[in-house]
């Protein structure tokens, strides 16, 4: 990927912050709320991965499915 040392450290800090925040949120909420938050987080990670082109050789299965659903409703 070719990140510089500074960029790599900032990415590691961002991941640490993210997982620390999720630990605090999950420890202070009920099970159902934690599952809902977890589902949204997984969807967000999937969308970010598809937008960056890391998933399935550049294919975008979730984004294309969402576009089809939106087109049907309009």
Contact map, one row per residue, 1 for C-alpha under 8 A:
11100000000000000000000000000000000000000000000000000000000000000000000000
11110000000000000000000000000000000000000000000000000000000000000000000000
11111011000000000000000000000000000000000000000000000000000000000000000000
01111111000000000000000000000000000000000000000000000000000000000000000000
00111111100000000000000000000000000000000000000000000000000000000000000000
00011111110000000000000000000000000000000000000000000000000000000000000000
00111111111000000000000000000000000000000000000000000000000000000000000000
00111111111100000000000000000000000000000000000000000000000000000000000000
00001111111110000000000000000000000000000000000000000000000000000000000000
00000111111111000000000000000000000000000000000000000000000000000000000000
00000011111111100000000000000000000000000000000000000000000000000000000000
00000001111111110000000000000000000000000000000000000000000000000000000000
00000000111111111000000000000000000000000000000000000000000000000000000000
00000000011111111100000000000000000000000000000000000000000000000000000000
00000000001111111110000000000000000000000000000000000000000000000000000000
00000000000111111111000000000000000000000000000000000000000000000000000000
00000000000011111111100000000000000000000000000000000000000000000000000000
00000000000001111111110000000000000000000000000000000000000000000000000000
00000000000000111111111000000000000000000000000000000000000000000000000000
00000000000000011111111100000000000000000000000000000000000000000000000000
00000000000000001111111110000000000000000000000000000000000000000000000000
00000000000000000111111111000000000000000000000000000000000000000000000000
00000000000000000011111111100000000000000000000000000000000000000000000000
00000000000000000001111111110000000000000000000000000000000000000000000000
00000000000000000000111111111000010000000000000000000000000000000000000000
00000000000000000000011111111100010000000000000000000000000000000000000000
00000000000000000000001111111000000000000000000000000000000000000000000000
00000000000000000000000111111100000000000000000000000000000000000000000000
00000000000000000000000011111110110000000000000000000000000000000000000000
00000000000000000000000001011111110000000000000000000000000000000000000000
00000000000000000000000000001111111000000000000000000000000000000000000000
00000000000000000000000000000111111100000000000000000000000000000000000000
00000000000000000000000000001111111110000000000000000000000000000000000000
00000000000000000000000011001111111111000000000000000000000000000000000000
00000000000000000000000000000011111111100000000000000000000000000000000000
00000000000000000000000000000001111111110000000000000000000000000000000000
00000000000000000000000000000000111111111000000000000000000000000000000000
00000000000000000000000000000000011111111100000000000000000000000000000000
00000000000000000000000000000000001111111110000000000000000000000000000000
00000000000000000000000000000000000111111111000000000000000000000000000000
00000000000000000000000000000000000011111111100000000000000000000000000000
00000000000000000000000000000000000001111111110000000000000000000000000000
00000000000000000000000000000000000000111111111000000000000000000000000000
00000000000000000000000000000000000000011111111100000000000000000000000000
00000000000000000000000000000000000000001111111110000000000000000000000000
00000000000000000000000000000000000000000111111111000000000001000000000000
00000000000000000000000000000000000000000011111111100000000001100000000000
00000000000000000000000000000000000000000001111111110000000000000000000000
00000000000000000000000000000000000000000000111111111110000000000000000000
00000000000000000000000000000000000000000000011111111110011111100000000000
00000000000000000000000000000000000000000000001111111100000100000000000000
00000000000000000000000000000000000000000000000111111100000000000000000000
00000000000000000000000000000000000000000000000011111111111100000000000000
00000000000000000000000000000000000000000000000011111111110000000000000000
00000000000000000000000000000000000000000000000011001111111100000000000000
00000000000000000000000000000000000000000000000000001111111100000000000000
00000000000000000000000000000000000000000000000000001111111000000000000000
00000000000000000000000000000000000000000000000001001111111100000000000000
00000000000000000000000000000000000000000000000001001011111110000000000000
00000000000000000000000000000000000000000000000001101011011111110000000000
00000000000000000000000000000000000000000000000001000000001111111000000000
00000000000000000000000000000000000000000000011001000000000111111100000000
00000000000000000000000000000000000000000000001001000000000111111110000000
00000000000000000000000000000000000000000000000000000000000111111111000000
00000000000000000000000000000000000000000000000000000000000011111111100000
00000000000000000000000000000000000000000000000000000000000001111111110000
00000000000000000000000000000000000000000000000000000000000000111111111000
00000000000000000000000000000000000000000000000000000000000000011111111100
00000000000000000000000000000000000000000000000000000000000000001111111110
00000000000000000000000000000000000000000000000000000000000000000111111111
00000000000000000000000000000000000000000000000000000000000000000011111111
00000000000000000000000000000000000000000000000000000000000000000001111111
00000000000000000000000000000000000000000000000000000000000000000000111111
00000000000000000000000000000000000000000000000000000000000000000000011111
